[in-house]
Amino acid sequence: GGSKRRQEAEAAARSSVFELQVADTLDGEKQPQLIVKGALDREQRDSYELSLRVRDGGDPARSSQAILRVLITDVNDNSPRFEKSVYEADLAENSSPGTPILQLRATDLDVGVNGQIEYVFGAATESVRRLLRLDETSGWLSVLHRIDREEVNQLRFTVMARDRGQPPKTDKATVVLNIRDENDNVPTIDIRKIGRIPLRDGVASVAEDVLVDTPIALVQVSDRDQGENGVVTCTVVGDVPFQLKPASEGEGEPQNKRKYFLHTSAPLDYEAVRDYNVVIVAVDSGSPSLSSNNSLLVRVGDTNDNPPVFSQAVLEVSFPENNLPGERVATVVATDADSGKNAEITYSLEASPLSSETPGSIFSIDPDSGDVSVQAVLDREQRDTYEFQVTARDKGVPSLQGSTTVVVRVSDRNDNEPRFMQDVFTFYVKENLQPNSPVGMVTVMDFDKGRNAELSLSIQPGDHDQAAGIFSIENDTGTIFSTVSFDREQQTSYTFKVKAVDGGEPPRSATATVSLFVMDENDNAPTVTFPSNSSYTVLPPSSNMRTVVATVVATDADTGLNADLNYSIVGGNPFKLFEIDPASGVVSLVGKLSPKHYGLHRLVVQVNDSGQPPQSTTALLHVFVNESLSNATVVESQVARSLHTPLAQDIAGDPSYELSKQRLSIVIGVVAGIMTVILLILVVVMARYCRSKGKHGYEAGKKDHEDFFTPQQHDKAKKPKKDKKGKKGKQPLYSSIVTVEASKPNGQRYDSVNEKLSDSPGMGRYRSVNGGPGSPDLARHYKSSSPLPTVQLHPQSPTAGKKHQAVQDLPPANTFVGAGDNISIGSDHCSEYSCQASSKYSKQVRALQPRAP
């Protein structure tokens, strides 16, 4: 009803975890209660937000609501969990303390102290706790002390992750550490007894009558390392009648453990040699490899019954030098299997079988007790080992005896300084040696022993400090290294000192001088000092055979065979005119010069040394074949062009000579026709001249041909025109050259003569240019036995207007010359690579003036 109010609370969001119950109180009120009806898991959900609503029973009902937040507090209901159940890692042995190995990681779903994890060792041995450190907070596992794989090759233990809840919860993981091997153990050689041959304290007693190939000892070689570090090779050192043979060929035998039998390899003779010091060396395959050795003293026994026997076949005693005389060194004891007189023993000292020295002057022995005493002051530097034999004789008849060897090793004191084998070490090294290469080895020794003989080597700077920073020395081997590459041409030798300091207290030192000489390598090519490529030599055409043209001079910075030079012409000698002496470089003329050889010759000279491999240099030798040199500028320009011409192209003589010979056969026909026309013109002129002279009559004292051959006065005034710069106009190369080929009276052929008509109008004169620019001077080389008539061309002749004209002028001297009005004495006419002077023969030139028709 209206007076009764009804109160109800319910969750707006239905939940399977919480339930709202309403209870009636004593005073009639209703009290809501929140009941947990499901399991709470903070790790799944750590809070809930509920909507509570209260509603009365009116009509209409009225209500109100509130938000209820329920926070789930954590309880330690989750254990830590490792990421992996097994952690495995490799660790190199001898790792330094503090080296991190791996990090253990565990997680806990709880929060607060319930989720705070600490790491501790679980099931771990004491060695694990001693060698490893586990950080409780971070879980890092690190090295606490160095681990030796040979002591433990694997560490296997458990680690616990524990939270801080109450009570705490834990998880555990297994850690497996495999210790990786390093080559830090030398091979071990263990010599053991085999068969009936006794072996004790490193001494094997072998009867002299044993057969060859009898095993006398078992040699076990082992290496505590693994893999290649433990693979051992074993050999016997020295020339002894013993050898090692593998005890088995089984494939299952470990690589780091091998067994050998020590066999006799030759007959034994007690009377010849009683003791053999058999040294066995074992080397492993590590990098770097380690080695060790062990020795076995093989004592050859005589075949006697029950002689006195010593408990030790060899007694080694260390005794300090500078002792007091009379001190006891050792006591030897021998036993005899016999009894009575045969077992009563008397001791005496005798020389060792390997030595003829009598020990009585230095050592003495009590014949009854066997006490050995020293009677003199020992000096290890004079002698570091005394070996003598103690003989025990029984009193039987015949007496039998036994012996033992006493080795007295004199211990050292640092009373000697180091000593180099030489005061001056001389080494020879090749130049251009790679840096950091060995250049020599010094040998130094110290008569002391042990630490007193441990030497430290160093390079000492000299007065000029030339070795500073250049040389270093390896302390163990005495090998000297160079940090630079030597250059003999820069420096031929080095001198410095090497100092050796021992490890005694106080230390002692010594020095030695090292002289290093650099040997020559063929690393320098020859250098041509004469001639230069741009120079040239003038060679007259009249030079005789074997005329010295020039001498090629070259030097080489190397020495010996590397500087032994030989010369050769490798190009530019197509006519085989020149020859070079291979040893001296003298270039000689070996062929006969002809007109086609006039001009510039370029010889390609190669200079080779005699090194292995040889080196060479190429030089150019220019030879200008001509009578004289009047225009050096032209020759120099030809040389300049030669320097830009490939070496495969020959430059030799007149390049137009062969071309002129080919044209000669063509031109000779043309010349024959022209000469016919000229002869007809001459006949007409002569007829007119005679007719004119007949009209005027004969004048006494006046030559008939004066008007014909005498030049007119105005010829001197008419000279070739100059260009604007005041120089004579040049004609294009070969633009006015023709080839003339004629026959001498005796059937020989004439060479070419190249002529050019004067460009001056009305002068009627012709200028002859011998062979064109630079062609040979033909006037000197072609003569005839009989004179021929002179032939001239008039300007009005039919061929006078053509560009090229041929004129054959044979004066009484029967020598080809040119007729011209402007040919100066001594001028040169040059072709592309040849140039000839016409000064010698230009005096015969006549100026001819044709008459007007």
C-alpha angles and dihedrals in degrees: 000000000000093000094051115075120201120209121197131169124192137165114260091209110052111234132188090204102055132042128190116221124184117211128192116236127213092257091057096259124132117236119197116216127194108222124195106225100165136052116275118219115181091192089060096039127358100189142025130200114207129186113220120198130188121197132183126220098246126119109268092027120228123211145180132197141201137189118246118197116199115196116199112219120214126252124187096261098132127073122215114263126209118223090233132020092217125036116194128183141159121237126188113233118248090031109165119255113272094035107143115233108178141325121243114214128194131169132208122198091210123090135224117014088342089065099040107109128203124189121222137165114267121185097001130144124237091255090057092052089046096049102036136051124209118199106222095210106037099028093230113155112208141167115275099175131009113275122221112208090204089062096041124006097181136026115204120178143133129253124204127214109205129183125214097241125123107274095019122230124215145195129192137209133190120240120201116189116188110202109222116220125245124190095253101128127078118221116270120225116201117186114199138180120265131188119335097327108107119231121182132160092353094310123113118194110210123183113236093233096063116127123251113269092029113149110237103173142012113235116201115191120191139165123201090214124089136235117000089348088066101042104109132195116201129197140165115244125216137017102302129137093248135091139180124244125183112258093215141004095212116147091212092065111115115251092230094051121058135164128213135181117227104221132187110248099187137025116282123227119195093195092052103039123005101177133039121188101211110195116198118196124197123193125186125214097240124123107271093022122227125212140189137179139209130190133215121202105215109201115196108221127213118234101249130133118253102334119177109287127207120217088231123037090201124026114195117196128183110215126177120241122241090044129164115261114254097033117143114250104182145326121239124200128193131186132202125210089212124080139224117016089349089063097044105106132203120192126218138168121243137170118275115259087243094050135052093202116117110228094203093095092058108022134036134188134208104239093217106037100030094230110160115209132183118233100188139049109265124221115195093200090059093043128352100186132045117189122184138154128246111207123202114199124190122215096240125123112271090025118236123200144189132198143198132200118239114202113195110194113196110222117226137247122191098256099127131070123222116275127206117218088233134023089219124031115200120199132179120207133176120249119246089038112163114261117262091029123139113258102177147335128238123206120215130169139184121211088215123085141229116001090353088064098043102115130202115202127203139167112248118213112241131217091279093033090226093150095051110119092356103080134041131178132218109231099212100048104022090236114157117216130195122220093199137055112249123237112195091196089060099040129359101193145018129204126192141141132253119209125205121197122185126217098242128119107275096020122232126208144191136187136214133191121241119203114192119192120195114223120214125258123192094254099129125075118218116271118218109221096176135065110020117220092247096052127089141194126224114227119189114226090233092064115132127236114281092026110157107242100181142323120241108216120197136167134200125208090214125082138228117009089348087067097039101113131200127188131216138169108237101172148004097052104102094149093049089232096140136052131186127213105238093216106037101028092232110156112210135185108247101164133064114257119233131177092270088062094058114116137036122346121190114202117195105214120192120201115202129184123215097242125123107271094020124226125212143193128202123217134179122234113193117201119188112202110205141113094254143347113245102147108041092169092067092050091047090053089052090051089049090054089047091058089060094045118097114255091234089067114083118229106194130142129318111347091197095056098085090042091054091052090054092050094045095081090053097045095047090067091050091047091050090056093046092049090054091055091046092052091052090050091049091051090053092046093048091049091053091045092052091046091052092048090050089056096052097036132226119313116206116236094015120114118235095228099041096110091046100052103026114095119234120251095242091063091085092057094051109077130158114281119255126222125245092278092055095253127122114262113259123224122222115268111279090354092128101034125116130166122240120195118184137159126245119229091257093055097265122129127246122229125241123286117192118204137180129204117237112254092215108111118237096006095109092203128125130212120213118211110193107236095334122276109349098355120143121280100254095183092082101045107044120064132157130215094228132036121252127206120269115250123202135177123226118221090240094053115120094253097042093095095058122102097240124046130182120212123181111198117184110178122189089273086066091227125128109249135159127244115218143141099226105038107125122205111259097017119142126228112201138192125196096288104005137062131184131194117227097190095105096058104025090092088077093059116117126195111230123201117195118219122242112259 
